[in-house]
Amino acid sequence: MKGKATSLDIAHLAGVSQPTVSRALRGSPMVNEETRKRILAIAEQLNYKVDKNASNLRRQHSGTLALLFFEDPTPDESAINPFFLSMLGSITRACALRGYDLLISFQQLSNDWQADYEDSKKADGIILLGYGDYLESRGRLEKLVEQGTHFVRWGAVQPDTPGVSIGCDNTQGGHDITAHLVSQGRRRIAFLGHASNHYPEFFERYLGHRQALETAGLSADPALQVDALTTEQSGHDAATELLVRGAPFDAIFAASDLIAVGAMKALLERGLRVPDDVAVAGFDDIPLASFVNPGLSTVQQDTKRAGALLVETLLALINGEPAESQTIPVKLALRGSTAAK
């Protein structure tokens, strides 16, 4: 073949259209895996190189995605929830596989921060991780929709949420970990975490928790629910409040692993043993969960799949392709903190 290979050459050899070649080369989920591999193999044989600058100029794309974190209070200087750090790795890999650069920053909630990204052509779209109080953040999401900004968020998947969301099955996770605690002989199970629409992910976990209790013929005692945010200190404070209330309990389901770890510390300070006196379970399966003593039983979220879906969904939106909110299944990671009495 004379001269430099083109996408039309690849299309001819692969027996597909030129747009299909373009979609395959940019990693579009609309191209099935078999076709994508065939196109990539032919492109490699022809030594075909994608001219990113020319391609981006034609499509008015920057070739960059923006990942915006919500700042969380943390014991170190990171201000990033450890759960999101594991997702960061999968998002970075997914971008690299699709030839995109990743711009990482904190959400500046006091400013019109979205104007600094897609609106100024720094990025083709935005991935949002974390949002604080959902009811306070909802207006910002609605503004993004009104502006036509391409964005996808990690969070509870609900029918009335503005934009497209990717999230885990919080309700099923809350149900399954509570059912496990019941199967281990626990009957007075406390819930540490906000249980309102201000924090819909936690609320869904709480609803699953209540469903499991009702299925077991148990009732959810309001005295055994204490609000808490995703920090160890908040978990410690919530468990301390729970103990001060004096209502008997033999297990704690914390809405996040960080809350659970803080609760375990508060129990230890009061001379209570985990799991002998109180079983403790969390949600997320951050790396710390397997290193505390005893190891923390928790609900595991698939961060690898989550990162890939966030990127694939955002690229679909950018390319004008169909994209819908999706819920990812969860599974239990059982360790010593919930052993039977």
N, C-alpha and C positions, 0 to 999 in steps of 0.2 A: 504494500500500500504506500503510495507516494504522499509526501507531506504529512502534516500533523493530523492524527485521528480526531474525529469529531463525534459528538453524541449521535449524529445521524448515522455514522458508520456503525456504532455500537447497536443502535436500534435495528439496522438492517440485519446484522449478524445474529442478534438475539430474537428476531422475529416479533418485535414489539414496537410501539410508537415512540417517537422522540420524547414526548412528555413523560411516558412511563420510565424511560431512562433517567430523565432529570429527577423524577421522584425517588427512584431507587438510589441514585447517587447522593441524595440529600437525606436518605434514611426515612422517607415517608412510610408510615404504617399502612398506607393504602396499597402498597406493593407487597405481594405475598413473598414469603421467605425464599422459596425455590426460584422465583423469577429474579429476585434481588441478587441472589448468589450467582446466577447465570450472567447477569449484567455486569456484576463486579469482576467476575472471572474474565469476561471478554475485554473489559476496560483495562484490566491488568495486562492481558496479552498484547493489547494495542499500545500499551504504555501511555494510556490516556490520563491526563492530569486536568483536574478541574481548576479553571481559572477563577478563584474565589472573588477577586476584585471585579472582573468583568461580569460574573454572574450576579454579584451583589448590586452592581451598578444598574444592570438591566432590571432587576427586581426591586430596586431601591431598598435593599436590605443591607444591614451592617455586618451580618454574619456573627452577631454577638447576642447572647441572652443575658438578662439581668436577674440575679438572684438576690432578693431582699429579705433580710432577717428582721424579725421583731426583737428588740433588745430585751433580754431577760436578766433579772438579778441573779448573779452567780458568785460563788465564793472567790473565783479567780477574776482575771481581767477580761475574759473572753466575752462576757455578756451574751453568750449563745447557749441555749439549752443543749445539753450533751446529746439528746436524741437527734437533734438536727445536724449535729456534726457527722453522724454516721450517714445521714441522708445526703449530706454535702458530697461525700465521696461518690455515691452512685449517680448524682446529678452531674458531677464533673465528668465522670466516665461516659455517661450517655451523651453529653455535649460533644466530647472528643470523637466519639464514634460517628457522629453526624456532621463533623467538620465545623462545629460552632465553638467560639470562644465564650467564656463565662465571666461576667462582671459581677462581683460580689460586694454588697454594701448593706448597711443597716437602713431600715425604714426610718425616715425622718418624719415622725408623726405630726410634728408641729408645722411642717411646710407642705407645699404642693409638690411632694417628692416625685410623683410619677412624671412630671414635666421634664425632669432631668434625664429621663431614660428614653422611652420610645418616642416621646414628643420631640426630643432634640436629636433623634437618630443615633443615640449612643447604643441603643439596643433595639432588637426587633420585637421583643416581648419580655414579660416579667413573670417570674416565679415568686410567689409569696410564701414564706414559711413563718407561721406564727402571726398573731394579730391582737393579742391582749384581750380586752373586753370586746366581744363580737358586736354587741349592740352599739358601741361607740365607733367601731371600725366599719360597720355596714355602709355608712354614708360614703366612705372613701371608695368602697367597692362599687357602689352604684355610680359614682362619678367616673370611675374607670370604664364602666360599661357605656355610659353616655358619650364619653370621648372616643369610643371605638378602640381603646387600648387593648392589645392582645395580652391577656394575662391568665394564669391558672394558679390556684392556691391549694395548699395542703390544709385540709380541715374537714369538719363534719360535712357530709354530703346530704344536703336538705333541699327540698324542691323550691323553696323561695329564696335561696342564697343567690345573690348577683354573680354572674359569671360562671365559670367552670371550676369545679372542685374535684380533687382526688383525696380520698381519705380511707381510713381503715374501718372495719365493721366494729365500731365502738360498743354498740349495744350487745352484739354477740360475745365480744370479749368480756364485758362486764358480767354477762350471764354465766359464761363458762367458768371464769375464775371463782365466782361466788358459789356455783354448783360444786366445784372442786372442794372449796372450804367446807361446804355442808357434808360432802361425802367423807370428809376427814373428821366428822363428829362435831363440827363447830355449829353453834346455834344462835349466838348473839354476835352478829357480824357488823362491825362499824364501817362506815364509808367516810373517808377523808378526801375532800375535794368539793369544789363548787357544784351545786346541783340546781342550776338555773340556766335560762337561755342566754345569759351573759357569757357563759363558757359552754357552748353546745357539745363539744367533744366529751368533757367531763360529765355533762348532763346525760348524754347517751349512755355512758358507762354506768352511771347511777341507775338509769332506767333498766338496763340489763341486770344489774345487781338486784333490784327490786323484783323483777320477773322471776329470777332464780329462787329468791326467798319465797315468793308466793307459790311457785311450783312445789316447793318443799313443805308447804303448809306453815311457813313462818311469816311473821310480820316485820316490816321495817320500822324500827323504833326511831322517831324523830330525834331523840336524845343521842342517837348513835351516828348522826351525820354532822360533820364539822367542816366548814368551808376551809379550803386550802388552795394555794397556787402551786405551780410547779417549781418548788425549791425545797432543799433539805430543811432550811429554817422554818418554812411554812409548815412542813410536815411535822417537825418537832413541836411547833406551837400548837398545831391542831391536836396532836396526840396528848399533849399536856392539858389542853382544854377538855378533851374527852375524859381524861382521868379525874380532873377537878369536878366534872359533872356528877361522877359517882355512879352512873348507870353501869351495870355489869356487862362485860363483853369478853369474848374469848377469841376473837379474830378481828383483823383490820384488813379491809380492801382499800388500798390507796389508789387514787385516780392517776398517779404516775409513780415511777420508780423513785424519783427524787423525794417525793412526799413519803413514800414507804421507808426509805433509808433514814430520813429525819425522825419518823415515828419510832423506828427500831431503837434509835439512840435515846429517845425520851423514855421508852419502856425500860431500857437497860438502866437508866439513871434512877428509876423508881424500883429497881430490884426485880423486875419482871423478866422472865426468860422467854425467848423466842426459839422454838414454837411451843415449848412446854406449857407456859401460862397463856400466851397469846400468839396465834398464828398471824403472819403478815404476808400480804401479797401486793404486788404493784401492777404497773401497766407500762409497756414500752420495750422492755428488755434492753436497756442501755448496758454497755460493758461493765459498769460498776455492779450491776445486779448479780453477776456470777462471782464477784470477788468479796462481797461483804460476808460476814460470818454470823449466822448461817447464810448460805446462798439464798437469794431472794426469788421466790416463785413469782411469775409475772406473765403478762400477756405479750406475746412477741408480735411486733409489726414488721412486715417485710419491707425494709428500707431500700433494698436493691431494686425490687419491682416498683416501689413507689417513685424512686428517682427517675427510672426509665419512663414510667407513665407520665410524670410531670413534664419531662422534656418532649416526649412524643406528642402529647396532647397540645402543648404550646406550639410546637412546630406545625401541627395540623391547623390550628387557628391562624397562624401567620400565613400559611399557604392557602387559606380559604377552603380547607377541607372539613368534613364533618368532625365534630369533637363533642363528647358528652362527659358529664361527671361520672366517676367510677368509684366503687367501693372495693377495697382489697380485703380478702379474708385474713383472719388472725389465727394464731394457735398458741397453746399454753406452753410455757417453759417452766417446768415444775422442779423446785429445789427444796432444800431443807427447811425453809422458813414456814412451810405449811404442812409439815409432817403430822401424822395422826397423833391424837392424844395418847 
